[in-house]
Amino acid sequence: MPSPPIVRIRDVMHPGYSLVDGLITVADALQVMRQQQTRVLIVRKRDDNDEYGLVLSADIAKQVMAPNRAPDRVNVYEIMSKPVISVPPTMQLRYCARLFQRFGLSLAPVIDSDGTIVGIVSHDDLILSGLY
């Protein structure tokens, strides 16, 4: 019986992503999310010694909407997750699924070995790819 093909993250990830500065307001972030039709924003590194951040629409709901904070008075850096757990594009799909389960993740940026963001992968990508 032949072994199943090895499926890598690069085969199922979304190559598009939205990169924002941590100093923008949540109101501006929401505008970017609407324009880009996305639920996640990657927050830029401030310098080479910094790490990427991540803001999900759920973060905005929980940390801005629920406590009734004004989106135009809250900066993205106040609500982002940082540092983020990322995955390489060469990682096997099954190991990514295990990583997501172990750390309670729903998505992760895909970062190449040179530190360049190449996309985003989510639970949906893993399951709905049809490759598993």
Backbone hydrogen bonds, N-H to C=O, Kabsch-Sander energy under -0.5 kcal/mol:
donor,donor_aa,acceptor,acceptor_aa,energy
7,V,5,P,-0.6
8,R,6,I,-0.5
9,I,91,M,-2.3
10,R,89,P,-2.4
11,D,8,R,-1.6
12,V,9,I,-1.8
13,M,9,I,-2.2
14,H,120,I,-3.1
19,L,17,Y,-0.5
20,V,42,I,-2.7
24,I,21,D,-1.4
26,V,71,P,-0.9
26,V,74,V,-2.6
27,A,71,P,-1.9
29,A,25,T,-2.3
30,L,26,V,-2.7
31,Q,27,A,-1.6
32,V,28,D,-2.1
33,M,29,A,-2.6
34,R,30,L,-2.4
35,Q,31,Q,-2.5
36,Q,32,V,-2.9
37,Q,33,M,-0.9
38,T,33,M,-1.9
41,L,55,V,-2.5
42,I,18,S,-3.0
43,V,53,G,-2.4
44,R,20,V,-3.3
44,R,42,I,-0.5
50,D,47,D,-1.7
53,G,43,V,-1.9
54,L,81,S,-1.8
55,V,41,L,-2.5
57,S,39,R,-2.1
59,D,56,L,-0.5
60,I,56,L,-1.5
61,A,57,S,-2.2
62,K,58,A,-2.7
63,Q,59,D,-2.8
64,V,60,I,-1.8
65,M,60,I,-2.3
66,A,61,A,-2.7
68,N,65,M,-1.6
69,R,64,V,-3.0
73,R,70,A,-2.3
74,V,71,P,-0.5
76,V,24,I,-2.8
77,Y,22,G,-2.4
78,E,75,N,-1.4
79,I,75,N,-0.5
79,I,76,V,-1.5
80,M,76,V,-1.5
81,S,54,L,-2.8
84,V,52,Y,-0.8
86,S,84,V,-0.6
87,V,109,P,-2.2
91,M,88,P,-1.6
93,L,7,V,-2.8
95,Y,92,Q,-0.5
96,C,92,Q,-1.8
97,A,93,L,-2.3
98,R,94,R,-1.7
99,L,95,Y,-2.3
100,F,96,C,-2.7
101,Q,97,A,-2.2
102,R,98,R,-2.7
103,F,99,L,-2.1
104,G,100,F,-0.9
104,G,101,Q,-0.5
105,L,100,F,-2.2
108,A,121,V,-2.5
110,V,119,G,-3.1
111,I,87,V,-2.1
111,I,109,P,-0.7
112,D,116,T,-3.0
115,G,112,D,-2.2
118,V,110,V,-3.2
119,G,110,V,-1.0
120,I,14,H,-2.3
121,V,108,A,-2.5
123,H,106,S,-2.2
126,L,122,S,-2.1
127,I,123,H,-2.5
128,L,124,D,-3.1
129,S,125,D,-0.8
130,G,127,I,-0.7
